[in-house]
Amino acid sequence: MQGTAKALIGMIVGTVIMIILSVIYFIITLFIVDFSANLLMGTGSGNEFDGYIIVAAALITLGSMLGGSYGLRD
């Protein structure tokens, strides 16, 4: 029973850490996408493209997380 409790607690702690790291990675990606949009097209935060910038950062984050979880398996 103790082995099961340790495994459950370890899984919960690992999940919380991964969620926190995913949010941090999303914020960094959002900054990069916003900066790039402002640099290349003169558009950035504060205009009608805010939703597209957030969606782009979310898709990049999703692709990176999925690619990292499915990559290099034997």
N, C-alpha and C positions, 0 to 999 in steps of 0.2 A: 504494500500500500504506500509506503514512503517513496518508493521509486516512481510510482505513478504521480504522486503529488509534486515531486521534484521536477518531473518531466512537464507537468502542466504549468507549474510556475515558470519554468524556463521558457516554455512556449509563449506564455503571456508576456514575459519581459522582452523576449525577442521580437514579438509582434509590436509592442509599444515602441521599442527602439527603431524598428524599421519604419513605422509610421512617422516618427519624429524626423528621421533622416530623409524620408520622402518629401515631407513638407519643406525642409531646408533646401533640398535639391530643387524643388519646384520654385521656391523664391529666387534662388540663384539663376535658374533658367529663365524665369520671368524677367529678371533684371537684364539678362543678356539679350533676350528677344526684344524687349522694349528699347534698349540702347541701340541695337542693330537697326530696328525700324526707324528710329529717330535719325541715325547716322546716314542710312542709305536713302530713305524716302522723305526725310523731313517730317515724318509723322511719329509721334510717340504718345505717351500718356497725356491725357487731357483733351482728347478729341474723339471723333466717332469711331475710331479703330480700337478702342480699349478692349472690347469684347473679343475681337479677333486676335489681339496680342495674348490675352489670357488663354484662349483656346489653343493657340499655337504652342505656348509654353506647356500647357497640359498634355498635348499630344506628343511633344518631344519628351517630356518626363515619362509618359506612359510607355513610349517606345523604348526608352532607355531601361526602364525597370523590367519590362517584359523581355527585352533582349538580354539583359543581365541574368535573368532567372532561367532562361532557356538555353543560354549559350554554353558551349564547350562541355557537353555531357557525353559520357562514354556509354 
